[in-house]
């Protein structure tokens, strides 16, 4: 089974991802293939360069082929992207100051990136 995670609620990336999902991915015991992760609001902060959770996740994502995407508008509002709000949803906003491999985008980019992967379930946390 292939899943995608969407981190929307406060602290879901630091708590649920950092203490449950990530250790399982690192240890090979998660039980499903993770195709992608989308981060909204303050959850994107765990992906800043130098953040222990983000650095560990970047390594796992590279090894396992996991898409890491931040909401372009959320990243712009937090100074973690370059671009203009009028570009949100277009794929033109560029992530900055985040761990290697993270891209900025919105639902159109998320759907395009995961559409051909065959995701069986999307889980919002």
HELIX and SHEET records of a PDB file:
HELIX    1   1 UNK A   13  UNK A   21  3                                   9    
HELIX    2   2 UNK A   22  UNK A   27  1                                   6    
HELIX    3   3 UNK A   41  UNK A   47  5                                   7    
HELIX    4   4 UNK A   52  UNK A   64  1                                  13    
HELIX    5   5 UNK A   72  UNK A   77  1                                   6    
HELIX    6   6 UNK A   85  UNK A   87  5                                   3    
HELIX    7   7 UNK A  107  UNK A  115  1                                   9    
SHEET    1   A 5 UNK A 102  UNK A 105  0                                        
SHEET    2   A 5 UNK A  67  UNK A  71  1                                        
SHEET    3   A 5 UNK A  33  UNK A  39  1                                        
SHEET    4   A 5 UNK A   2  UNK A   7  1                                        
SHEET    5   A 5 UNK A 121  UNK A 124  1                                        
SHEET    1   B 2 UNK A  81  UNK A  82  0                                        
SHEET    2   B 2 UNK A  94  UNK A  95 -1                                        
END                                                                             
